[in-house]
Amino acid sequence: MENQSYEVKINGSGIHENNALIGVNGKALNGNGNHHKAVKGIVCLAKQKSCRQRWNIRPSEMSINTLNPIRAIVDGMKLTPNPEKPMIALSIGDPTVFGNLPTDDKVLQAMKDAIDSNKYNGYAPSVGYQKSREVVANFYSCPEAPLEAEDVLLTSGCSQAIDLAITVLCNPGDNILVPCPGFSLYKTLAVSLGIQVKLYTLLPEKSWEIDLQHMESLIDDRTTCLIVNNPSNPCGSVYSKEHLQNILSVASKHCVPILADEIYGDMVFPGCTYQSMASLSSDVPILACGGLAKRWLVPGWRLGWILIHDKNQIFGKEIRQGLVKLSQRILGACTIVQGAIESILNDTPQEFYHRTISFLESNSEICFSELSTVPGLTPVMPSGAMYLMVGIEMEHFPEFQNDVQFTERLVTEQSVFCLPATVKRQTHTSVCLSVCLSVCLSVCLSVCLSVCRSVGLSVGRSVRWLTTSRKLCMPIDVSGSHDLL
């Protein structure tokens, strides 16, 4: 019988745990029948189910629906760098890529101590160690938005925090509101889950504030989440208290919870003030997502968190329980980093933060000043984060149809790669500001040379920003290394 499939037909009542079936040889199927009461039944060979005659393995619908908009654009570009110039990639939001922005020694020592302790080599609860959650809660708690350990879930980076937040709030067929331009991962995660993405407009002429009228017009009965990214990737904007309050008013009016992507929280330039959305909310429930990646310059360590702000218990137990269940899919964040988190948050010197911000601000000022003199380019001065957006007035470049072609030429001639904001559904290009000073100046000069060669104008000539519908943009990451020159 061991090598056959059988089905059991019962005469009378069902089988109970203290009953056994009589087999074909008269003995009970669970043994010799001496210790269990048997019931009468018939055991016969089961009909075999039809089986496949050939291999036919197909990818899941979720995998088919998953698409990173950045990869879709970049992979289709014709990128052949100038072999005489080193490649400078200003499209990556990784502050470590150029090697010039190391984390603080205190942060490294915290990790070494956690490893040497041998206390953090096993599994932690899926939501994180209780002590580590307490540390994060204490660090981010404020009188306007108090936090306790149970309000914190530790995740594998901020990206998983965003994933969990979207997944717990939305069902297939629902829709979420996402900034444009904005972080492409929002769309990648949502679309793979069958969630519709509605893009609300950011206004470059208002330092990338949200077009509140447009955003509100997108809300309907299936809108289950409003994503607000402040400070912004890729715009570098930092919203004022008044603007955040206006956003909250719209969310409150339509009873839409907010996913606050605050991974760049506190990374703002002098003269600007960062405020968390939760500190200003009186009723709107908020899932605030953050992590170590950017402020502590360790994106590869993969520790993030969700902070649950729910003053009026609108989320209730259901959303909290849903987050816990979803967190169990990957069994939690890195335990070693959890073991180091207390020292990282509490012992990192303020000078480290100041030094990082000063560096990024200096690069943003250089890029803004130099690129402002280039005909047809209009940079928008950032207030924080690691990015600067540059407007491209396409009427100055008749040989290009869009910002993708502009970016391709920049790579071909100068080996400088900026991310075309076609990816971000905007007419700008984005520059990451984490490059070192020499690279930053080299980039500005390269852009000037390439642009002026295209339009036949001198490098020093400046033009005003023309408000036109044919304006393209590119985001620039301002962070790099002397070794590239």
N, C-alpha and C positions, 0 to 999 in steps of 0.2 A: 504493500500500500504506500510505502514511502515515496515511490517513484511515479505515482498516479495522482490525478486530480479527482476529488470526490465531492459530491453534493449530498446533503442529508435531508431527507424528507421525514417530517415528524407527524405522527398520528396523535392528535390531541393537543394538550397544552405544550408551551415552549419549554426549552431546556433551562434549568436553573443551575446555579453554580455547584450544587451538591449532587447533580445528576450526571450520568454518563450515558453514552450511546452504545448500543449493542452492535458490534461489528459483524462482518460476514462470517467470522469464525466463532461467534457467540461470546467473545470477550469484549470488555468495554474498550472504546477507542483511546481512552486516556490512561490505559494501563491494563491490569489483569481483571479489573472489575471487582476486586475484593473489598475495596474501601468506599465505593461510591454506588449509590443506587442507580440502576439503569432504567431507561425508558425505552419503550418499543419504537423502533424506527427502521427505515430502510436506507442503506448506504449504497449508492451506485455511482458509476463513473460519470463525471460531469461532462457536458458537451464542451468541446474545445472551441474557444473563440477564434474567429478568423484572424489570421496574422498577416502582416505585410509581406509581400513577395519581393520587395526591393527597398533599398534605402531611400528615405525621403525626409531629410532633416531640414527644417526651415527655421530661420531666425524668428524670434517672437515679435509680435506687433510693437511691443514697447521698444525693443532694440531698433526696429525699423523707423519708428517715429522719433528716435533720439537723434538730434542734430545740433551741433554747436555752430551758430551762425558765423563766428569768426573763422573757424576751420573751413567752412563752406566757401567763404570769400577768398581767404588767403591761399587755400589749396588750388584755387582756380586762377590765381595770378601768375603772370610770367615774371618770375624773379630771378634775374641773372646779375649778381653783383659785379661791380667793376673790379677786375682782378688786381688792379693796382692800388686799391684802397681797402683797408680792413672793414669788415662788415660791422655796422653799429645798429643793433636792434632796439628801437625805442617803443616797441609794441607790447612788451611783457611787463606785467605788474608784479614782478618779483624783485624786491629791493636787494637781493643777494647776488643777482646774476653777474654784476660787474666786479664784485669782491671789494668794493670800496665802502660798504655800509655794514660792518660787522655788528653783531649784537654785543651787549655789554658783558664784561667779564663776570659780573655777578650772575647773569643769566646762565652762562656756561657753567659756572661753579655749582649752581643749583642743580643742574642736570647731572653733573659728575657726582655730587653728593647723593642724589636719588639712586643712581646706579650702584654706587659703592655700598649703600645701605642694604642692598639685597631684599628690600621690602616691597618692591613694586614690579616683580617679575611675573606675577600671575594675573588672572582675570580680576577686573573690578566689576562692581555692579554696572549694568548697561548705561545707567544715567551718570555714572562717575562715583568716585569715593565720596562719602559723606563729608569728610574733612575738606576735601578739595572744593566741593560745592559750597561749603561754608565760607571758604577763603574768597571765592569769586563773588559770592553774595555780599560779603562785607566790603569788598573793594568797590563794587558798583552801587551799593545801597546809598540812598540820599533821603533826606526828610520828605521830599516830594514824591519819591518812588522807592519806598523801603523794600528790601529783599531779604529773604531767608533761604536757607539751603534748599528747601523743597521747591523754591522758585527757579532753581538753576538745573539745567541739564548740560552735562559736558559731552561734546561731540568730536568727531574726527574732522577738525577744522571748521571754519565758518561755513564752508560750502555744504557740509552735512547738516549744519544747523538750519540753513536756508531750505535744504531739501526736506527735512523733518517738518519745518514750519508750514511749507506749502502743502505737503502731503497730509498733515493732520487737519488742515482747514478746508481742503478742496476735494471734490469728487469729479470724476470724468464728466465733461459737459459744463462744469462751472467755469468761471473766468476770473482772472486776476488782472489788476492794473499795474503796469510796469513802466518805469521812466524811459524816455527816449530823448537823447541817447542814454544808454544804461548798460549795466553788466549783463553780458550775453547769457550767463548761466541761468538767469531767471527763466528765460524762454526755453533753454535746453531742458531744464528739469520739468517745467510745466507741460510742455508739449508731449514729452514722453509718457506722461500720466493721463493724457487725453484732456488736459485743461487748456482752455482758450486763453491766449495772451492778448490783452488790449494795451496798446502803447499810448501813454499820455505824453504830451509835448513839454519839453523844457525850453526856456526862453533865453538864448544867449545874450540878448540885449539887456536882460535883467539878471545877469550873472547866473544864468541857468536855473532861475526859480521855476517852479511848476506853473504851467498854465492851468490855474484852478478851474476855470470855466470849462476848458476842454476835458480835464480829468473828470469833473462831475458829470459831464455829458455822457461819459462811457459807462457809468454805473447802471446796472439793471438788477433784476431779481436773482440772477445767477452769479453776481459778483460776490466773491467770498473772501477776498484779500486785496489790500492795497499795499504795494511794496514802496517804501520810501528809503532811498539810499542817501545818507547824510553823515559825514562829508561824501562827496560823489566820486565814483569811478564811472566814467572817465573825465568828468568835467572839472573836478577840483573845487567845486562850489561848497560853501558852508552856509546853511540856511539861517536866517535871523529868527529870533524868538517869535516875532510877529508872523512870519511866514509859516513857521511850524504850527502855530496856533490856528492859522487859517486852514491848513491841511487837516488838522484835527477836527475843526468845525465841520468840514465836508464829510469826514468819516463818521462823525457822531450823527450828523443829520440823516445819513443813509444806513447807519448801523453796520458799517463795514470795519472789521478788525484790521490792524496794521501789522505788517511784517517790517520792522525797522532794521535795515542792514546798516549796522554801525561799526563795521570792521575798522574804519578809519577814524573812529571816535577819538577826540582829543588831539588828532594830528592836524592842527590848524595853525595858521601863521599868526604872528603877533598882531594885535589889533582886532582879531576876529575872536568870537566866542562860540564854543560848541556847547549845545545843550541836547541832552537825550530827549527823544520824543516822550518817553514815559514820565519825565519830570514835569511835563507841561500838560499831560492828559488828566482830565477829571473823570472821564467815563469810558473813553475808547480803550478796549483791551489791546495790548501790544505784546507781540513776541519779538524781542530785541535780540538780534544775532551779532555775535562778535567773536573775537579770538586773539591769539597771540601773534598771528602771521605778520601783520604790518607794523603795528606800533613797537613790537619787540624784535622785528626783523628776523623772524624764524618761520617762514611759511611752510618749510618742510617738516616741522615738528608736529603739525596736524593736531592742534588742540583748539577747539572753539567752544562756544556755549550758546544756549538759548536762555534768556532771562524772561520769565513770565511775569508780566505786569497786568494785574486784573483786580483793580481796586473794588469793583462792584460785583465780583464773582460772576461775570458774564460768561467767561470760558467755563466756569464750573469745574466739576471733577472730570467731566468727559474728555475735555481737551487735554488736561494734564495726564489722564490715564492713556489717552491716545498717543501722546508723545512718548510715554514710557514704553508702550508696546512697540512703537516704531523704532525706538532706540535699541530694542532687543534684536533687531535684524542683523546687526553687525557686532554685537557684544561689546560696545563701548569704545571710548577713545583710548589713546596710548597711556598706559598706566605709569610709565616712567615720567612722562611730562606732568601727569597729575601729581606725582610725588614731589615734583619740583615747583609746582605752581605757587605755593605759599611764598617761597623765597623770591620767585620771579616777580610776583606782584608787589610784595612788600619791601624788597631790598634793592630793587633797581634804582639807581640814583637819578634824581631829576636832571642832572647834567646830561645824561644819556639822551633823554627825550629832547632836551633843548638843542643838543648838538644835531640830532637828526632833523628836527624842524628847521633849524637855521640853514642847514645844507640844502634842503628841498626848497626853502624860500629863496635862497640865493640863486639856485638854478632857474627857478620860475621867473625871477626878475631878469636874469640874463636872456632867457629865451624870449620873454615878452618884449624886452627892449630891442633886441636884435631883429627878431622876426617882424616887429612892427614897421621896420624900415623897408621891408621887402614888398615890392609892388604886387598887389593881388592877394596878399596874405594878411589876415587880421586875427592875431592871437587874443584870447580872452583870459585876462589875468586871474589865476586861481586864488583861492583863499585857504586851501589846505589839501590834504591827501597827497598823491604823488603824480598828478597829471595836469596837463595843460592842453586845452583845445585850440586849434588854429583854423580859422575860417579861410576857405579858398574861394576867391571870387572868380568863378569860371569864365566870365567874359574876358578876363585877362589872359586866358589860356585856351584859345580857340582850337588848338591841336588836340586837346584832351576832351573827352566826352564826360568824364566823371573823375571822382577822386581816386578811384582804383588805378586808372591810367596815370594819373599824376604821381601816385605812390610808386608805381612800377618804374617810371622814369627816374625818380629819385634814387631807387635802388640801383638801376642800371648805370647811372652816371656817377653817383656819389657813395654807393653802398650804405645808404642810410634808409632804414625801414621804419616807417611810422604806420600806425594802424589806420586804414581808411575808414571814415565813419559811415560809409555805406553800410558797414557791418552794424553800426549803431543806428541806422535809419536817419542819419543827419548829414548835412553837407559840411562836415568838418573832418579834420584828421586829428588823432590823439597822440600826444607825446608823453612818455613816462619820464619823470624828472629825476630819476635816481642815478644818472650818469655823473662822473666826476667833472670838475670844472673844465679841464682841457678837452674832454670829449664833448661837453656841452658847447663850448666855443666852436669846436670843429664841426659839430652838427649844424649850428647856425650858419657858419660860413658855407658849408656844403649846400644847404638849402638855398641860401642867397645866390650862389653861383649857378645852381641848376635852374632856379626860377628865372633869374635875370637872363640867362642864356635863352630860355624859352620865349621871353617877351621882348628881348632886345633892349633892355634898359640897364642903367647903371645900378650897382648894388646899393648905393647910399640913398637913392631916391625913396621918399616915403609917400604913401597915398592914404587917403582917408577910407574908412570902411564904408562901402556902398551897400545900402540895404536893398538886397535883391533876392529874388527867389532862386537864382542860380548860384547859391553860395554853398560850397562843400567844405567839409571839415576833416581834420585828422587829429587824433589824440596823441600826445607825446608823453612818454614816461621819462621823467627827468632824474634818473639815478645812476652812473657807470664807472669805468676804470682807466687809469693812465696806461695800462698795459695794451690798450687797444690802439694806441697811437704809435 
